[in-house]
Amino acid sequence: MKLPQTEHPQKYAGLYVIDFGDQCAIGYTAEEVAILFDSEQLTHAKAYKIHRAQPDGTMDLRGITRTRFNLESGMFFHCHDQPIGQKYFQQLNDDYTEHPPPCRCQLQLAQTPQNQTLITLIYPAEYDDEMGRWLQDLNFNPPGSVDAGISQVTNYYSADCQILQKQQLWPAKSRQTRSREELLATLNLAIQR
């Protein structure tokens, strides 16, 4: 696989390369890879996440399985009571406008059947590391325990929690997901962003 040359390789860290077999393209988001992998015409394509990119253009890549792109992961912050949950929910919602997350995610304030208050963040599983760094950069640290991972999302969905508030959070415009039509129309471009 021969990667295309880029002017600023560092800006591609955290994005993806897709190897189509006869060519490859750089600069996809995880959600865009998932959209393309759902296309019947790309059954043999492979995806690689760009972990590090050096100024000289060399990149550290990690292969990602196709199924990983269809999974959701999440973080579930257990709050001592509903007012504390509301306070931290609002803090995260306010901070998001100045410091958008690395991907699209659902922020929820929920009440479990056991009367526990949760702040939940649900997002594409491929963004686990980036979401953790984003929350760390925001200094988001509500009191209480935290559960995280793919299985926790499944447990949450089956728990029949009451959603008290919810907000869709979006990444910076340069990292927003393009439509299926736009992605398929630009397959011939080696540099996607």
Secondary structure, 3 states (H helix, E strand, C coil): CCCCCCCCHHHHCCCEEEECCCCEEEEECHHHHHHHHCCHHHCCCEEEEEEEECCCCCEEEEEECHHHHHCEEEEEEEECCHHHHHHHHHHHHHHHHHCCCCCCEEEEEEECCCCCEEEEEEEEHHHHHHHHHHHHHCCCCCCCCEEECHHHHHHHHHCCCEEEEEEEECCCHHHCCCCHHHHHHCCCCCECC
